[in-house]
Amino acid sequence: MDGWSRFQNYKRAKDLFFIHGFNSRIPEMYVGSKCQRNAAIVAAEELGYKDEIMAYYNGKGIKWYHYIPYFMIHDPMFLFRNYFWERTFLEKVYESKFDYRGLYLERAL
């Protein structure tokens, strides 16, 4: 279920980067956990924004070993909160607005 939620995050982040380019508000939405950051990083990398997103996360002081999500540190009772279950396992289905495979094939021609 967590993998499903991160895939939804990836699709949403990729659409946002494609529409708006690199904007610091986009990676800020995914700063909460290592898995969410990885989803945003992969989406940014596929669109050529990997250096920008890595610089952004480094500027925020986020290191490669920051695995524990920040909300777990700030709220030890997170298991009893709705936001944990919704954000971690019950992310709503996100349909991508673009056919990236088709766009890549058009660019290759």
N, C-alpha and C positions, 0 to 999 in steps of 0.2 A: 504494500500500500504506500509506503514511503517513496519507493521508486516511481510509482504512478504519479504521486504528487510532485516529485521533482521534474518529471517529464512535462507536466502541465506548466510548471515554472519556466522550464527551458523554452517551451513554445511561446509563452507570453513574452519572455525576455527577448527572444529572437525577433518577434514581431515589433516590439518597442524599439529595439536597436535599428531595425530595418527602416522603420517609419521616421524616427527622430534622430538617427545617428547616435553618437555617444553623448549622453547627457548624464550628469552625475546623479540625477534623481532615479535613474533606472537601476544601477547597481545598489543604491541605498535600499531599495525595496527587498533585496536579497541578502542583506548583510547579517541576518539573524543566525544562520547556521552554516556550517561547512558545506552541507549538501546543497543548500540553496545557492550559496556562492559559486559552487562548482557548476550548477546548472546555468547560471548567468555567465560565467567565464566561458563555458563551451559555446553558448549562443553568441557571445561577443567575438570569440575567436573565429567562428565560422564566417562572420561578417567583417573581419579585419580590425577589430577593436581590442584585441587581446592586450596590447601594450597599455592602452588607456585604462582598461578595467583593472589590470594588475597594479598600475601606478595609483589608481584610486584606492584600492584596498590596502596597499602598502602605506599610503598617506593616512589612512584611518587607523594604522597600527595593527592591522590584522596579519597574523603570521600563519605559516603553513600548518603549524601544530595546534591551532585553535579549533579543536574538534567539538568541544562541548558548546551547544547552542547558548547564546547569551541569556535567553529567557530562562533557562534552567538555573542559572546562577542568580539572577535577579528575583526569581519567584520559585522557591523550593516546592511549593504546592502546585506546580504546573500540571500535574496529572489530573487534577480536579477542575481544571479550567477548560472551557469550550474552545478557546483559541488554540490550545495545544492540539486537540483532536482534529479541529477543522484545518489547521495549517499543516499538520504533519501527515495525516492519513486520509482526510476527506476533502482534498482540494477538488474544486469543481472542474469538470471537463472544459478544456479550452480548445476551441477549434482555430487553427492557424488561419490568418487572413490571406496568406500568400502560398502559392505553390512553388516552394524553393527549388525543388528538383527541376521543374520546368524552367525556372529562371536560370539555373545553372546550365541547363542544356542550351538555352537560347544564347547565353553568353559564350559558350564553347564554340558555337557555330560562327 
